């Protein structure tokens, strides 16, 4: 690990003294971003291979999104939903027509989108399916990551997420990820929905067996319950499709999205769903002061434009093949497994290779930023504006540190 400059060390010490220690970031202090690159306070340049967990799929500081944000800032930033604004309806229509869902409910963070989905699922169970109140159950997967609110961490199997935060909200049944038989056995008359990630990002880009999502769709249909998917990280182009579920040719009843919806500029998320599901919401039962604010809507609208007009989803599919080939071709005996879909990969290290974090520091010193997860996995998720030549450079750095 390279020695920190005085400037970086001063800022890190300041953060450690006055901030809660709820994260363990790499010791690089960023001050500027452009495209696939980040620059630290000392002017050092890094290729970003995390993309803020897919929030900057469009690249850092995209000028089109920046201009849209500045234009809206000068006009109107917030009304609350007590009044209407002229940026909200066009975004709703654009989002629904682009994704094929009937209706959208806008929130701010990804966790809020998940909480919204949970509320919609439960209310649908009581109002539409006729489950006895309050007995609705939601089937989730082990190894999941859906956010950090107390309800969400209550059905996490990660002790770091859930430890010390109980008591937790009941009504969730956890089954092994990728196990259709277990999901089917968990069904009861009180089952409201199956709620899962199509690919577990925080888990280390864990991809379920082929046919898993189709199987979940069949189980939900047979048992009159919903299938709702969390595409906050996997959606909006990351996997080479608009949504990861498209690889299996299915249609869920609802989807949570966020991160790339913001282009990395301003928090905005959404729950998008069929009319049948969304119509359980009536005035006063759910909301957010900032949800659907005009500034967020202007940012999201331009972020979606960049994804489509610059063909970033197609780019992710094409360059994702190249990234996977380069990773699989690395000359190293330290890698247990490569998991990849689009411009998203998990490099699973052998236990004998040691933990992933030291390798991330070695990559940082070579000018490449990525993040470890679950001790043995290096996650790779560059902005979708990356070039083939930049992927080749990054793959060379990976191979060098893993030799």
Secondary structure as GFF3:
##gff-version 3
##sequence-region A 1 403
A	DSSP	alpha_helix	6	18	.	.	.	ID=ss1
A	DSSP	beta_strand	30	34	.	.	.	ID=ss2
A	DSSP	beta_strand	37	40	.	.	.	ID=ss3
A	DSSP	beta_strand	45	48	.	.	.	ID=ss4
A	DSSP	alpha_helix	51	54	.	.	.	ID=ss5
A	DSSP	alpha_helix	63	73	.	.	.	ID=ss6
A	DSSP	alpha_helix	88	99	.	.	.	ID=ss7
A	DSSP	beta_strand	103	107	.	.	.	ID=ss8
A	DSSP	alpha_helix	110	124	.	.	.	ID=ss9
A	DSSP	pi_helix	125	129	.	.	.	ID=ss10
A	DSSP	beta_strand	137	141	.	.	.	ID=ss11
A	DSSP	alpha_helix	150	153	.	.	.	ID=ss12
A	DSSP	alpha_helix	159	162	.	.	.	ID=ss13
A	DSSP	beta_strand	172	175	.	.	.	ID=ss14
A	DSSP	alpha_helix	180	185	.	.	.	ID=ss15
A	DSSP	beta_strand	191	197	.	.	.	ID=ss16
A	DSSP	beta_strand	199	200	.	.	.	ID=ss17
A	DSSP	beta_strand	206	207	.	.	.	ID=ss18
A	DSSP	alpha_helix	212	222	.	.	.	ID=ss19
A	DSSP	beta_strand	226	230	.	.	.	ID=ss20
A	DSSP	three_ten_helix	244	248	.	.	.	ID=ss21
A	DSSP	beta_strand	254	257	.	.	.	ID=ss22
A	DSSP	three_ten_helix	259	262	.	.	.	ID=ss23
A	DSSP	beta_strand	269	273	.	.	.	ID=ss24
A	DSSP	alpha_helix	275	278	.	.	.	ID=ss25
A	DSSP	alpha_helix	294	309	.	.	.	ID=ss26
A	DSSP	alpha_helix	312	328	.	.	.	ID=ss27
A	DSSP	beta_strand	335	340	.	.	.	ID=ss28
A	DSSP	beta_strand	345	349	.	.	.	ID=ss29
A	DSSP	three_ten_helix	351	353	.	.	.	ID=ss30
A	DSSP	alpha_helix	356	365	.	.	.	ID=ss31
A	DSSP	beta_strand	368	369	.	.	.	ID=ss32
A	DSSP	beta_strand	371	373	.	.	.	ID=ss33
A	DSSP	beta_strand	377	380	.	.	.	ID=ss34
A	DSSP	alpha_helix	388	402	.	.	.	ID=ss35
###
